[in-house]
């Protein structure tokens, strides 16, 4: 598989009254054609800003991409003019936003919101676009799509609205879909349905997907590779199997231990990560996770650990004590 998207040393900042927020602080990762890659971390770690940076939708003037490259099919998206970037959005890269009710236009019918992209990017005639819109709604599991097209977003449930967002994202057959917490606002049963739908459509249509989430249960089942983010940086990367079986960063281990497990005794207590995420305007010296880390040593407070290979090929971690971490813990046992 060739590399579809290459993010190289991306830096995105926001200027606030409290100082400059380094929301994305020199991250690099890639997505291959047809692959599902996860970006995982707590709220505020820079996951969503990474996706918005790719789409060039970071709110100016406070927010701006200040460095790095975003190579999509060999082109640097940061160098494109606005008109060229507008052609990329929707037709080549699509985005499923976190909360469908705030992403859908409340005064336009569902049919119009789907056909607009088809007419703009693919040059379809209105009649053909409506037929394609009905086909898309049917594909994402919405019954009686022809009757649904003239309806408005408020006439649908949360799960149905999220299905519409998926239909809109896939309308122009993009090569890459950015899914930003696509199931946050849904109950657990509907979450599973939406995720299975996204997985099956991704495989059937050959669409690559970047899945942004804080839910490690989602990652285990749906992602091929995982990037763990903390304080604007990637702190661990590897295959989903490797990350679950042998996490090599204390933060990743903490995330895994704070998730309920069916193979644990019922009385087993969850082990939360103590403390709070750091203030991105005043990051401490050394490793940003050190104040919350049970494995920290003196070096962690003064030297920032680089990403370095450890264990299986492609598995990298930014931790000085990664070897000690492996030696003192039992396997988490992430079966896929």
C-alpha positions in Angstrom: 0.0 0.0 0.0 1.3 3.5 -0.9 1.2 6.4 1.5 -1.9 8.5 1.0 -1.4 11.2 3.6 1.9 12.2 5.2 1.8 14.7 8.1 5.4 15.9 8.7 6.3 18.0 11.8 2.9 19.7 11.9 2.7 22.7 14.2 -0.6 24.5 14.9 -0.9 27.3 17.4 -3.6 29.5 18.9 -2.9 33.0 20.2 -4.9 33.7 23.4 -4.8 36.3 26.2 -3.1 33.7 28.4 -0.4 33.1 25.8 0.3 30.9 22.8 -1.3 27.5 22.9 0.8 24.9 21.0 -2.1 22.7 20.3 -0.2 20.5 17.8 3.5 20.6 18.6 5.6 19.0 15.8 3.7 15.8 15.1 4.4 13.4 12.2 2.2 10.4 11.1 0.9 8.9 8.0 -2.1 7.0 6.5 -1.7 4.4 3.8 -4.3 3.8 1.1 -7.4 1.9 2.5 -6.0 1.9 6.0 -7.7 2.9 9.3 -5.4 4.9 11.6 -6.5 6.0 15.1 -5.5 9.2 16.9 -6.1 8.6 20.6 -5.8 10.8 23.7 -7.7 12.8 26.3 -9.7 15.9 25.5 -7.4 18.9 24.7 -4.4 16.8 23.5 -4.6 18.1 19.9 -6.5 15.3 18.1 -9.3 17.4 16.6 -7.0 20.3 15.8 -4.8 17.9 13.8 -7.8 17.0 11.6 -8.9 20.6 11.2 -5.3 21.5 10.2 -5.4 18.9 7.5 -8.7 20.4 6.2 -7.3 23.9 6.7 -10.3 24.8 8.8 -8.4 26.1 11.9 -10.2 29.3 12.9 -8.2 32.3 12.0 -6.8 34.8 13.1 -6.3 33.3 16.5 -5.4 29.8 15.2 -2.9 29.1 12.4 -0.6 26.3 11.1 2.9 27.7 11.7 5.0 24.9 10.5 5.3 21.5 8.9 3.9 19.8 5.7 0.7 18.0 5.0 1.3 15.8 1.9 -1.8 14.3 0.4 -1.2 12.3 -2.8 2.2 14.0 -3.0 0.8 17.6 -2.8 1.4 19.9 0.2 -2.1 21.0 1.2 -0.6 24.0 3.1 0.7 25.4 -0.2 -2.6 25.2 -2.1 -4.6 28.4 -2.8 -8.1 28.6 -1.2 -9.9 27.6 -4.4 -7.8 24.5 -4.9 -8.2 23.5 -1.2 -12.0 23.9 -1.6 -11.9 21.4 -4.4 -10.0 18.9 -2.2 -12.5 19.2 0.7 -15.4 16.9 0.2 -14.3 15.4 -3.1 -10.9 14.0 -2.0 -10.9 14.4 1.8 -14.1 14.3 3.8 -14.8 14.9 7.4 -17.4 13.5 9.8 -17.7 16.0 12.7 -18.2 15.2 16.3 -21.8 16.4 16.8 -24.1 16.0 13.8 -26.8 18.4 15.0 -24.3 21.3 15.0 -22.7 20.2 11.7 -25.9 19.9 9.7 -27.7 23.0 8.5 -31.1 23.2 10.4 -32.8 25.2 7.6 -31.8 23.0 4.6 -33.4 19.7 3.8 -31.3 16.5 4.1 -31.6 16.0 0.4 -30.2 19.5 -0.4 -27.3 19.1 2.0 -26.2 15.9 0.2 -26.9 17.0 -3.4 -25.0 20.3 -2.9 -21.7 18.4 -2.8 -22.6 16.1 -5.7 -23.5 19.1 -7.9 -20.5 21.2 -6.9 -17.7 18.6 -7.0 -19.0 16.0 -9.5 -21.1 18.4 -11.7 -24.2 16.2 -11.4 -27.6 17.5 -12.7 -30.2 18.0 -9.9 -32.2 14.9 -10.8 -29.2 12.6 -10.9 -27.9 14.1 -7.7 -31.2 13.4 -5.9 -31.2 9.8 -7.1 -27.6 9.4 -5.9 -28.6 11.0 -2.5 -31.3 8.5 -2.1 -28.9 5.7 -2.9 -26.4 7.0 -0.3 -29.1 7.1 2.4 -30.0 3.6 1.6 -26.4 2.5 1.7 -26.0 3.9 5.3 -29.2 2.1 6.5 -31.8 4.8 6.4 -35.1 3.2 5.3 -37.5 4.8 2.7 -34.8 7.3 1.6 -36.9 9.0 -1.1 -39.4 10.1 1.6 -36.6 11.2 3.9 -34.8 13.5 1.4 -37.3 16.5 1.8 -37.1 16.3 5.6 -35.0 18.4 8.0 -32.3 17.4 10.5 -34.5 17.9 13.6 -36.9 15.2 12.3 -34.2 12.5 12.8 -32.7 10.8 15.8 -29.0 11.3 16.7 -28.0 7.9 15.2 -29.9 8.7 12.0 -28.2 12.1 11.8 -24.8 10.5 12.2 -25.7 8.1 9.4 -26.4 11.1 7.2 -23.1 12.7 8.0 -21.4 9.4 6.9 -23.5 9.5 3.7 -22.5 13.1 3.0 -18.8 12.3 3.7 -18.9 9.3 1.2 -21.0 11.1 -1.4 -18.1 12.1 -3.7 -16.1 8.9 -3.1 -13.2 10.5 -1.3 -9.9 8.7 -0.8 -9.7 9.7 2.9 -12.3 10.3 5.6 -11.5 12.1 8.9 -13.9 10.9 11.6 -13.7 13.2 14.6 -15.2 11.3 17.6 -18.0 10.1 15.3 -20.0 8.3 18.1 -19.6 10.6 21.1 -23.2 11.8 21.3 -24.7 8.4 20.8 -25.7 5.6 23.2 -23.6 2.4 23.3 -25.8 0.3 21.1 -26.1 2.9 18.3 -22.3 3.5 18.6 -21.6 -0.1 17.7 -24.0 0.1 14.7 -22.3 3.3 13.4 -18.8 1.9 13.8 -19.6 -1.4 12.1 -21.2 0.6 9.3 -18.1 2.8 8.9 -15.8 -0.2 8.9 -17.8 -2.2 6.3 -18.2 0.9 4.0 -14.5 1.7 4.4 -13.5 -1.9 3.3 -16.1 -2.1 0.5 -15.2 1.3 -1.0 -11.5 1.2 -0.3 -11.6 4.4 1.7 -8.8 5.2 4.1 -9.9 6.6 7.5 -8.4 8.6 10.3 -10.4 7.8 13.5 -10.1 10.4 16.2 -11.2 9.1 19.6 -10.5 8.9 23.3 -12.2 5.4 23.4 -9.6 2.6 23.4 -12.4 0.0 22.9 -13.1 1.5 19.5 -9.4 1.4 18.6 -9.0 -2.3 19.4 -11.7 -3.4 17.0 -11.5 -0.9 14.1 -8.0 0.5 13.7 -5.0 -1.0 12.0 -2.4 1.4 13.5 -2.6 3.7 16.5 -1.0 7.1 17.3 -1.3 8.1 21.0 -1.2 11.9 21.6 -0.5 13.8 24.8 0.0 17.6 25.1 0.1 18.2 21.4 2.7 15.5 20.7 2.7 11.9 19.5 4.1 9.9 22.5 3.6 6.3 21.1 2.8 4.7 17.8 2.4 1.1 16.7 -0.1 -1.5 15.4 -3.3 -1.8 17.4 -2.3 -5.4 18.4 1.1 -4.2 19.6 -0.2 -1.2 21.5 -2.7 -3.3 23.4 -0.4 -6.3 24.1 2.7 -4.3 25.0 2.1 -0.6 25.6 5.6 1.1 26.0 4.5 4.5 27.4 3.1 5.1 30.9 0.3 7.3 29.5 -0.8 4.5 27.1 -0.7 2.0 29.9 -2.8 4.4 32.0 -5.4 4.8 29.3 -5.7 1.0 29.0 -6.0 0.4 32.7 -8.8 3.0 33.0 -11.1 1.1 30.6 -13.4 -1.6 31.9 -12.4 -5.2 30.9 -14.8 -8.1 30.5 -12.0 -10.6 31.3 -11.3 -9.0 34.7 -13.1 -9.9 38.0 -16.2 -7.9 38.6 -14.7 -6.3 41.7 -11.6 -5.2 40.0 -11.1 -1.4 40.4 -10.4 0.8 37.5 -7.0 2.6 37.7 -7.4 6.2 36.7 -4.6 8.5 35.6 -4.0 10.9 38.5 -3.7 14.6 38.0 -4.8 16.9 35.1 -3.5 17.4 31.6 -0.9 20.3 31.4 -1.6 23.9 30.4 -0.5 24.0 26.8 0.6 27.7 27.2 3.0 26.8 30.0 4.3 23.3 29.3 6.9 22.0 31.9 10.4 21.3 30.8 11.2 17.7 29.9 8.4 15.2 29.4 5.0 16.8 29.6 3.5 13.6 31.2 6.2 13.5 34.0 4.1 15.2 36.7 1.4 12.5 36.4 3.8 9.5 35.8 4.5 6.8 38.4 7.7 5.8 36.4 9.3 9.2 36.3 13.0 9.7 37.1 15.1 12.9 37.4 15.9 12.9 33.7 12.2 13.1 32.8 11.9 16.6 34.3 14.8 18.1 32.3 15.1 16.2 29.0 12.2 15.7 26.5 12.3 12.1 25.3 12.3 11.7 21.5 10.3 9.0 19.7 12.5 5.9 19.4 12.0 2.4 18.1 11.2 -0.3 20.7 10.0 -3.8 20.4 8.3 -4.8 17.2 9.0 -3.0 13.8 7.1 0.3 13.6 6.5 0.5 17.4 8.0 3.8 18.7 7.7 5.5 22.1 8.8 8.8 23.7 9.7 7.5 27.1 13.1 7.3 28.9 11.9 4.4 31.0 10.2 2.3 28.4 12.3 -0.8 29.1 11.7 -0.6 32.8 7.9 -0.2 32.1 7.9 -3.4 30.2 9.8 -5.3 32.8 7.5 -4.4 35.8 4.1 -4.9 34.3 1.9 -7.8 33.2 0.6 -7.9 29.6 -2.7 -6.0 29.1 -3.7 -8.7 26.6 -5.4 -6.7 23.8 -6.9 -9.4 21.6 -8.4 -8.2 18.3 
